[in-house]
Amino acid sequence: MALYGFDAFSPAQIAEKIEQVGVSKARLPLLQMVLLGMLAGAFISLGALYFVLVVSDATLGFAASRVLGGVVFSLGLLLVVVAGAELFTGNNLLMMAWADGRISSYALLRNWVVVCAANFAGAAGMALLVWLSGHPAMNDGRVAALVVTLAGAKCAAPLAALFWKGVLCNILVCLAVWMAMAGRSVTDKFVAVVFPISAFVAAGFEHSIANMYLIPLAMLLQDSVPAALVSPALGVAGLLRNLAAVIAGNILGGSVLVALVYHLIYRRGLPPPAA
């Protein structure tokens, strides 16, 4: 594979890179994996914070607020891809290295469990920092009201809807990571990330790590907004219910419908990439 040049990597080269990166990610030392996972949770939370700030502006029309909110939410994955972090949803692409026999089932599950837990710690920690900062009081408290309203709807949504929205979300997230691997510059990666991420956000799909920020933040804010805005489903049970369905959907969308499909197209039956 030519590593230097100005042209984007081809899909077959991306598949090879994804597999190599998957092996490296699976072999990360535990402390490094945890710290990078916490960073990813915080990065996605910053994207969600930016999204809520934009969408809380009632003067924007529906389409404009959804699309613009999606564009600014892309900050989260751009930070993950460029600054470096371990994101559970993107790491569903490790399934390619597993399917080629280059990492074990234990290594795959270890990465997913550790990174997902670290993402939660980073996202919940960011929720606490944002609450302490007083940021949700912006726009005459509309930011706080929107966070509580969004989180309540996520906690009360039907499980089937959460699952399938999780599937659709991580198809787009993993395609964004896939296309970012084609780029050779930060500009390339920005263009690759923005459209898939803004599409899933605008469409209202479910990202488990973003929910690890929004729902805990709403739980902290629920006493500061009108009681009529607080859903009875908002709470620890609602958080766990949401995450169970959305994480399952994210795994199906990213690991099966993207990673395994591309493995069958580009890597099945081929020798492992050179180290």
C-alpha positions as CSV (number, residue, x, y, z in Angstrom):
1,M,0.0,0.0,0.0
2,A,1.3,3.5,-0.9
3,L,1.4,5.5,2.3
4,Y,2.3,8.8,0.8
5,G,0.8,10.8,-2.0
6,F,-2.1,13.2,-2.7
7,D,-4.8,10.8,-3.8
8,A,-7.3,9.3,-1.3
9,F,-6.9,5.7,-0.4
10,S,-9.1,3.3,-2.4
11,P,-11.8,1.3,-0.6
12,A,-9.6,-1.8,-0.7
13,Q,-6.8,0.1,0.8
14,I,-9.1,1.5,3.5
15,A,-10.2,-2.1,4.4
16,E,-6.5,-3.0,4.8
17,K,-5.8,0.0,7.0
18,I,-8.9,-0.6,9.1
19,E,-7.8,-4.1,9.8
20,Q,-4.3,-3.1,10.7
21,V,-5.6,-0.3,13.0
22,G,-8.0,-2.8,14.6
23,V,-5.1,-5.1,15.6
24,S,-3.2,-2.1,17.1
25,K,-6.3,-1.0,19.0
26,A,-7.0,-4.5,20.4
27,R,-3.4,-4.6,21.7
28,L,-3.4,-1.2,23.5
29,P,-2.3,-1.4,27.2
30,L,-5.2,-1.1,29.6
31,L,-4.3,2.4,31.0
32,Q,-3.9,3.8,27.5
33,M,-7.1,2.3,26.4
34,V,-9.0,3.7,29.4
35,L,-7.6,7.2,29.1
36,L,-8.2,7.4,25.3
37,G,-11.7,6.1,25.9
38,M,-12.4,8.8,28.5
39,L,-11.2,11.4,26.0
40,A,-13.6,10.1,23.4
41,G,-16.5,10.3,25.8
42,A,-15.6,13.9,26.5
43,F,-15.1,14.7,22.8
44,I,-18.5,13.4,21.8
45,S,-20.0,15.3,24.7
46,L,-18.6,18.5,23.4
47,G,-20.2,17.8,20.1
48,A,-23.5,17.2,21.8
49,L,-23.1,20.4,23.8
50,Y,-22.6,22.3,20.6
51,F,-25.7,20.6,19.0
52,V,-28.0,21.6,21.9
53,L,-26.7,25.2,21.9
54,V,-27.7,25.5,18.2
55,V,-31.0,23.7,18.3
56,S,-32.1,25.7,21.4
57,D,-32.5,28.7,19.1
58,A,-36.2,28.8,18.4
59,T,-35.7,31.3,15.5
60,L,-34.3,28.5,13.3
61,G,-36.6,26.5,11.2
62,F,-36.9,22.7,11.7
63,A,-34.6,21.7,8.8
64,A,-32.1,24.4,9.4
65,S,-31.8,23.6,13.1
66,R,-31.4,19.9,12.5
67,V,-28.9,20.2,9.7
68,L,-26.8,23.0,11.4
69,G,-27.0,21.1,14.7
70,G,-25.7,18.0,13.0
71,V,-22.9,19.9,11.4
72,V,-21.7,21.3,14.7
73,F,-22.1,17.9,16.4
74,S,-19.5,16.6,14.0
75,L,-16.9,18.3,16.2
76,G,-17.1,15.2,18.5
77,L,-16.0,12.6,15.9
78,L,-13.5,15.0,14.3
79,L,-11.8,15.4,17.7
80,V,-11.7,11.6,18.0
81,V,-10.3,11.1,14.5
82,V,-7.8,13.9,14.5
83,A,-6.8,14.4,18.1
84,G,-6.9,10.7,18.9
85,A,-9.2,8.8,21.1
86,E,-10.9,5.4,21.5
87,L,-14.6,5.5,20.7
88,F,-16.8,2.4,21.2
89,T,-19.0,3.0,18.2
90,G,-16.1,3.5,15.9
91,N,-14.3,0.6,17.4
92,N,-17.1,-1.7,16.1
93,L,-14.9,-1.8,13.0
94,L,-12.5,-4.1,14.9
95,M,-14.9,-6.8,13.7
96,M,-12.9,-6.7,10.5
97,A,-9.7,-7.8,12.2
98,W,-11.6,-10.4,14.2
99,A,-13.2,-11.8,11.0
100,D,-9.8,-12.2,9.5
101,G,-8.5,-14.1,12.5
102,R,-6.0,-11.4,13.5
103,I,-7.5,-10.7,16.9
104,S,-9.2,-13.1,19.3
105,S,-12.8,-12.9,20.5
106,Y,-11.4,-12.1,24.0
107,A,-9.4,-9.2,22.6
108,L,-12.4,-7.8,20.7
109,L,-14.7,-8.0,23.7
110,R,-12.0,-6.6,26.0
111,N,-11.7,-3.5,23.8
112,W,-15.4,-3.0,23.5
113,V,-16.1,-3.4,27.2
114,V,-13.2,-1.3,28.4
115,V,-13.7,1.5,25.8
116,C,-17.5,1.6,26.3
117,A,-17.0,1.9,30.1
118,A,-14.3,4.6,29.7
119,N,-16.5,6.5,27.2
120,F,-19.3,6.5,29.8
121,A,-16.8,7.8,32.5
122,G,-15.7,10.6,30.1
123,A,-19.2,11.6,29.0
124,A,-20.7,11.5,32.5
125,G,-17.7,13.5,33.8
126,M,-18.2,16.1,31.1
127,A,-21.9,16.3,32.0
128,L,-20.9,17.1,35.6
129,L,-18.4,19.8,34.5
130,V,-21.0,21.4,32.2
131,W,-23.6,21.3,35.1
132,L,-21.1,22.9,37.4
133,S,-20.2,25.6,34.9
134,G,-23.8,26.9,34.6
135,H,-23.7,26.6,30.8
136,P,-27.2,25.2,30.5
137,A,-28.6,28.5,31.8
138,M,-27.7,30.1,28.4
139,N,-30.5,31.4,26.2
140,D,-32.7,32.1,29.2
141,G,-32.5,28.5,30.3
142,R,-33.7,27.1,27.0
143,V,-30.5,25.0,26.8
144,A,-31.3,23.3,30.1
145,A,-34.9,22.8,29.0
146,L,-33.9,21.3,25.7
147,V,-31.5,18.9,27.4
148,V,-34.1,17.7,29.8
149,T,-36.8,17.3,27.1
150,L,-34.4,15.4,24.7
151,A,-33.2,13.1,27.4
152,G,-36.7,12.4,28.7
153,A,-37.8,11.4,25.2
154,K,-34.8,9.1,24.9
155,C,-35.6,7.4,28.2
156,A,-39.3,6.9,27.3
157,A,-38.9,5.9,23.6
158,P,-40.0,2.3,22.6
159,L,-37.1,-0.2,22.8
160,A,-37.6,-1.2,19.2
161,A,-37.3,2.3,17.9
162,L,-34.2,2.9,20.1
163,F,-32.6,-0.3,18.7
164,W,-33.2,0.5,15.0
165,K,-32.2,4.1,15.4
166,G,-29.0,2.8,17.0
167,V,-28.4,0.6,14.0
168,L,-28.9,3.4,11.5
169,C,-26.7,5.8,13.6
170,N,-23.7,3.5,13.7
171,I,-23.9,2.6,10.1
172,L,-23.3,6.3,9.4
173,V,-20.7,6.7,12.2
174,C,-18.6,3.8,11.0
175,L,-18.9,5.0,7.4
176,A,-17.6,8.4,8.6
177,V,-14.6,6.6,10.2
178,W,-14.2,4.5,7.1
179,M,-14.1,7.5,4.8
180,A,-11.8,9.4,7.2
181,M,-9.3,6.6,6.8
182,A,-9.3,7.5,3.0
183,G,-8.0,11.0,3.7
184,R,-4.4,12.1,4.0
185,S,-5.0,15.5,5.6
186,V,-7.1,17.1,8.3
187,T,-9.2,18.7,5.6
188,D,-9.9,15.3,4.0
189,K,-11.0,13.9,7.3
190,F,-13.2,16.9,8.1
191,V,-15.1,16.5,4.8
192,A,-15.4,12.7,5.3
193,V,-16.8,13.1,8.8
194,V,-19.2,16.0,8.5
195,F,-21.8,14.6,6.1
196,P,-22.5,11.2,7.6
197,I,-22.4,12.6,11.2
198,S,-24.7,15.5,10.4
199,A,-27.0,13.1,8.6
200,F,-27.5,10.8,11.6
201,V,-28.0,13.8,14.0
202,A,-30.4,15.6,11.7
203,A,-32.4,12.3,11.3
204,G,-32.6,11.8,15.1
205,F,-30.8,8.5,15.2
206,E,-29.4,7.2,18.5
207,H,-25.7,7.3,19.5
208,S,-25.0,5.5,22.7
209,I,-22.0,7.7,23.8
210,A,-23.9,11.0,23.2
211,N,-26.7,9.6,25.3
212,M,-24.1,8.9,28.1
213,Y,-23.7,12.7,28.3
214,L,-27.2,14.0,27.6
215,I,-29.1,11.8,30.0
216,P,-26.9,12.2,33.0
217,L,-26.8,16.0,32.4
218,A,-30.6,16.0,32.2
219,M,-30.7,14.1,35.5
220,L,-28.6,16.9,37.1
221,L,-30.8,19.6,35.6
222,Q,-34.2,18.2,36.2
223,D,-34.8,20.3,39.4
224,S,-33.9,23.5,37.6
225,V,-36.5,23.4,34.8
226,P,-40.4,23.4,35.0
227,A,-41.7,20.1,36.3
228,A,-43.9,19.7,33.2
229,L,-40.7,19.2,31.1
230,V,-39.4,16.3,33.2
231,S,-40.4,12.9,31.9
232,P,-41.2,10.2,34.6
233,A,-38.9,8.0,32.6
234,L,-35.9,10.2,33.2
235,G,-33.6,8.5,35.7
236,V,-31.1,5.7,36.2
237,A,-33.5,3.0,35.0
238,G,-34.4,5.1,31.9
239,L,-30.6,5.6,31.2
240,L,-29.9,1.9,31.5
241,R,-32.9,1.0,29.3
242,N,-31.9,3.4,26.6
243,L,-28.2,2.3,26.6
244,A,-29.1,-1.4,26.5
245,A,-31.2,-0.9,23.3
246,V,-29.0,1.7,21.6
247,I,-25.7,-0.1,22.3
248,A,-27.1,-3.3,20.8
249,G,-28.3,-1.4,17.8
250,N,-24.9,0.4,17.4
251,I,-23.1,-3.0,17.5
252,L,-25.3,-4.5,14.8
253,G,-25.0,-1.4,12.6
254,G,-21.3,-0.9,12.9
255,S,-19.8,-4.4,13.3
256,V,-22.2,-6.4,11.0
257,L,-23.6,-4.0,8.5
258,V,-20.4,-2.1,7.9
259,A,-17.4,-4.0,9.1
260,L,-18.4,-7.6,8.1
261,V,-19.9,-6.4,4.8
262,Y,-16.7,-4.7,3.8
263,H,-14.7,-7.7,5.1
264,L,-16.6,-10.0,2.7
265,I,-16.1,-7.6,-0.2
266,Y,-12.5,-6.7,0.2
267,R,-10.7,-9.0,2.7
268,R,-12.3,-12.5,2.6
269,G,-9.8,-15.0,1.4
270,L,-6.9,-12.6,1.2
271,P,-3.7,-13.0,3.2
272,P,-3.3,-10.7,6.2
273,P,-1.8,-7.2,5.5
274,A,1.9,-6.9,6.1
275,A,2.7,-5.6,9.5
